[in-house]
Amino acid sequence: MMWSSCRSGAIGSGLCVFSRYRITDSFLYRYSLNGYPYKLHHGDWFGGKSVGLVILKVQGIIVHVYVTHLHAEYCREKDDYLPHRLLQSWELGQFIRHTGKTADVTILGGDLNMHPNDLGNRLLQCYTGMKDSFVETKKFEGSEGGCTLQAQNCYATVWDCPSFPSGIRIDYVLYKGSRGFPVKCDHLMTTSGTAPGKNIPYSDHEAVCATLSVQKDEGAATGAKREEETNPQLVDILNEARAEVKIGIHGAERIRYSSGRMAVLGFVLLLLEVVMAIIPLVTTTAENSFPKVSFYILGMVAFAVTLLAGILYVFHTIEVKMLQGTEDQMRNTIQALQEQLGE
Amino acid sequence: MMWSSCRSGAIGSGLCVFSRYRITDSFLYRYSLNGYPYKLHHGDWFGGKSVGLVILKVQGIIVHVYVTHLHAEYCREKDDYLPHRLLQSWELGQFIRHTGKTADVTILGGDLNMHPNDLGNRLLQCYTGMKDSFVETKKFEGSEGGCTLQAQNCYATVWDCPSFPSGIRIDYVLYKGSRGFPVKCDHLMTTSGTAPGKNIPYSDHEAVCATLSVQKDEGAATGAKREEETNPQLVDILNEARAEVKIGIHGAERIRYSSGRMAVLGFVLLLLEVVMAIIPLVTTTAENSFPKVSFYILGMVAFAVTLLAGILYVFHTIEVKMLQGTEDQMRNTIQALQEQLGE
């Protein structure tokens, strides 16, 4: 048994892979954005959410196993983290595409924190060409609809209980084969309810277990691993994603502006205080009539506001930059796809 | 002409690629560590240093062009950023290895902020199998020793002028071919001195211009792109790098400990103040004899110290985690290499 864990963030990314087969190589990519450090009650930022890759050789077949955990969705109606999760989906797809070109078999397992038809999920599957094992499996056993987040789980916080009484499917096993290595999902299973002999479940989510089979076809394995197929649907999905990322940019710019204004106000107040403190020292006629206690408190408050608002300004500037970069990349990809489709 | 720029950090990564040939795809990896945000006078942190990849198709040859800028070296004798730069070299090498498997030709250009024989440079070249165009070129024109950082440059801050009077070579063009696509460096050039007709140079560093030629050998192009050669030297270099990263971990743990202690002290002081403020309110006998001004100032200071030291604690915890993760990865790689060499 080999294992590979992924240290990241302040408390760790929570990703770990245990393997019966030798792990020949590994790599970690930390998402550019992952929530806000000041949202302590959500806490995703502190996890340093990432995607890990381990490369296995199983009976001569090169298998790339990706494992990830995307930012949680706390409120579906007003999802502040949608742009971050979309950026993560995009970076995840890019990471898989760029590192997975020589893989015979590609598998992604993880808590994507997205419903099956959510934009990020469609983007990921369409962009990478990976298939959802729940949709493809020949045989399924487990919870209704494959739901892995269930209200009856004592550790889970289902934010949208009323809308989804039977739970939500947010944990996935996606896969794709390549030329000469077609992959099928023979069996998919989720745990359900409490662990045997206990009155508590294994975890806050139900576990997902997929049995995949590879039919090695030596004859077809020569040449390019896989055709770079251009899916016309991808253009629409990317346009939709780009619109959402743009909304995210506006939101981030708004917070950046507020933080910047607050920092400037704090700084002006601080300057005023300094002037007020200096005047009685340099003149003999003027007298500082302002109460001392209030004066000092105001000074400290001004200092704290300037500093904290300044830090926030830098943080949200990074957020804006990262979202803009993602939007740039999406726009370039759309252009390239349209040119390919036009040819 | 196509171009691709890389938005990252608060002020941008400063990376940009202009290409005569169509850029078919691009990808960006931001390094896990990149200095400290509170070292404002160094400022590297705000750049969000990254490595960018653009994929070109030049006359049917797939060319991966990587572009990067690593953390600066401000003091060679006591280089606080060595562990960060080593981590960046390691991640750069991993990024090139994992994303470059299908490339016919791989090129890396960038300001590596490392001397030619520095550990990070040796690690990068040995791990990726890339060659230094300055060493390999048939013909060289330009500044003495290919030095790109020169004391006489009016924009440059050469921190180690006395030790390196003719300058330092810190900007590189590295390359490698693949089976069927051997690459040679025909010509290397650096700019030197001021721009023609002006009395200022083009930039703070001399520019590097490499002319590479690819001799396509169709016969040999079948099969694996390149043999996964195991360089026995790599084990020694990795051990050396691991030792440096470990020193970095100790350093980061020390600062984390100091920050944590400061945060706890600040918090205890804050609690004491709260108690002192409450006592006169609940008892009639006690009297608050502590001067009011000092009392409030102390409270504000305690609050600010707790908050800032807390933020520093989280930041340095992330630093420790990232360095530990790198050390883990290096150890695993050493193990895998030793097993391969043993076989």
Interface residues (C-beta under 8 A of the other chain):
Chain A: S4 S5 C6 R7 S8 G9 A10 G12 I23 T24 D25 S26 F27 L28 Y29 R30 S32 P37 F46 G48 L53 Q94 F95 H98 T99 K101 T102 K292 V293 Y296 I297 M300 V301 F303 A304 L307 L308 I311 V314 T317 I318 K321 M322 Q324 G325 D328 Q329 N332 A336
Chain B: S4 S5 C6 R7 S8 G9 A10 G12 I23 T24 D25 S26 F27 L28 Y29 R30 S32 P37 F46 G48 L53 Q94 F95 H98 T99 K101 T102 K292 V293 Y296 I297 M300 V301 F303 A304 L307 L308 I311 V314 T317 I318 K321 M322 Q324 G325 D328 Q329 N332 A336
